[in-house]
């Protein structure tokens, strides 16, 4: 799977079914060249407030990904 196909996917919490955000980047281990985490840009209703601070992000470790579907990525976030 290529990053461009991951980047357009929504991220959904598996326990609540709530939409968290979308994949904006990946965290890759430089030694073993494997993905460590996905970086999710969260949905915010007042996005214009984040212009100066940058968007709120959430780092989801690869162990917390339940499944990667055609349209969404379902994750398990116990302490969100």
Buried (B, 14 or more C-beta within 10 A) or exposed (E): EEEEEBEEBBBBBBEEEEEBBBBBBBEEEEEEEEBBBBBBBBBEEEEEEEEEEEBEEBEBEBEBBEEBEEEBBBBEBEEE
